[in-house]
Structure formats: structure tokens, C-alpha cells
Amino acid sequence: MLQPVERRKGERYTILADAKVYCRGEFVADVKVTDLSHKGARIQTQSLTSLPARFHLVLSDGRQTIVDYLWRIDDQVGLLFREPLRQASAMEARSVFS
């Protein structure tokens, strides 16, 4: 399996967190976040054959942001944050993960 070339200048953290993908306010898929940095993330998805160029990523801890799709190798997808992760309000978080 091909591995992406490391281009990050900042530190990344290996995590395993549930997340949801939304596009234009509509739910698209459940994914796993496997790596996280201040500028982006790597997600794992088994159910998607394609992703939009830009979408909303919501982590199970309530943090969320808008991301750009950068690359895909098999079920791994690299994302660039368009804005910093922000904490969702309690109401937003409940409605997404209930």
C-alpha cells in the first residue's frame, strides 16, 4: 500500500476518534480521525467512494471545522483545515451525535 509523503511542518498526533462529515448541512458519512495536527487531519473511511472538495468535519468531542480534501489513498483521506477547530455549542454537539 502506498504511503503519503510527509509534508507537515508542525507536529501531528495519532488519535482514534469518531467524526461525522457534512456537506451543505446534509449528513454524508461517519468516519474515524486517525491523525490530527493544528493544520489538518487524516480520516479513515470505508463507506465513501468520493468526497466533496470542501466539507464540514465534526469530531465526537464536539470540535468542528471546515476542511479541504487534499489526497486519498485507499481508505485514508488527508484534510486541510480552512479554519481552526472550534468547540461546538452543547446543542450543536447533541444534535450531531445523538
CORDANOR-V385879 format. One record per backbone hydrogen bond with DSSP energy under -1.0 kcal/mol. NH is the residue of the N-H (numbers start at 1). CO is the residue of the C=O. E is the energy in kcal/mol with one decimal. If there is no record, write none. Layout:
nh: <NH:NH>
co: <CO:CO>
e: <E:E>
//
This chain:
nh: <13:15:17:19:20:21:22:23:26:28:29:31:32:33:34:35:36:37:41:42:43:44:45:55:56:57:58:59:60:62:64:65:67:68:69:70:71:73:76:77:78:79:80:81:82:86:88:93:94:95:96:97>
co: <36:34:33:31:58:29:56:26:23:21:21:19:44:17:42:42:13:40:79:35:77:32:75:67:22:65:20:63:18:59:86:57:55:80:53:78:78:76:73:43:71:41:68:39:66:64:62:89:90:91:92:93>
e: <-3.0:-1.9:-1.9:-2.2:-2.5:-2.8:-2.6:-2.4:-1.9:-3.3:-1.2:-2.6:-2.1:-3.3:-2.8:-1.3:-2.2:-2.8:-1.5:-2.1:-2.8:-3.0:-2.6:-2.1:-2.9:-2.8:-2.5:-3.0:-2.4:-2.0:-2.5:-1.9:-3.2:-2.6:-2.4:-3.0:-1.0:-2.4:-2.5:-2.7:-2.2:-3.0:-2.4:-3.0:-3.0:-2.4:-2.2:-2.6:-2.4:-2.1:-1.6:-2.2>
//
